[in-house]
């Protein structure tokens, strides 16, 4: 099985620093899961974008892009659901 490379944008790293430690561990586990399954159950493709998806972790959303040709996953944001869709890539 080939794995995808996962990259965190500086905005995602900044978002992670703002979260509580138990929530950070849940989010990082979900992000690590994207390495082997970039389209897990519950991942939803966002309308208006070609390769941008969201993954739900409680009240938070992981907004990420999948490039199947280079086998890369880029995480843009990890934000609360009320703020997650305001500044999409």
N, C-alpha and C positions, 0 to 999 in steps of 0.2 A: 504494500500500500504506500503510495507516495503522499507525502505531507506537504501542506502549503506553508509558506513563510508568512509569519504574522508580524506586522509593523504597527506601532502605535505612533500616531501623530503627536506633536507636542500638546495640542489641545486635549487629546484623550488622556495623556499623562497628567495634565493639570486637573482635569475632571476627576481622575482617580484620587489625587491628593486631597480633594475636598470631601470624599466619602468616609463613612465610618469603617473601622477595620473589619468587622464581620461582613459588611457589604462588599468591601474591596476583595475579600477572598472569594466571594460568590461570583463577582464580575470577572475576576482573573481566571477562575475555573471555566467560565463560559467562553472567555477569549481563548484560553488554551485549547478548548474543544474545537474551536474553529480551525485549528491546525490540521486536524484529521477529517473534519466534516464541516466545510464552509457553508453548507446549506442544511443546518440541523432542523429537526421538526420545530415549528414555531417561528422560524425565520421568515420574514415577509419582505418581498421586493417592494421598494418604495416607488410610487407612481411618479412619473416625470424624470426618472433617472434610469440609466441603462443597467448599471451594475451595483447599485447601492441597496443595501438590505438593512433591516433592523432585527435585533434580537432582544427579547424581553427578559429582564432579570428583576422580578418584583415590580416596583414602580419605576424602575430605571430602564433605559433603552440603550443598547449598544448600536451605534450607527457605523456601518462598515461597508467597504467596497471589495468585491472579489474580481480578480483578474485571472481567469482560467488559463490564459496562454502562458503567463509567467509564473503561475501557481503562487500568487501573492494575495494576502488579505491585509487591507489597510484599515485600521480602526480610526475613525475620525472623532467621534464623541462618545462619552458615557454620561448621559444626563437624565434628569428626572423627566418623566413623560410629558409634563406640561411645557418643558423647555427644549425638548429633544429635536423638534422639527422646525425651529425658528431660523436656523442658519445652516441649511443643508448644503453639501458640496455640489 
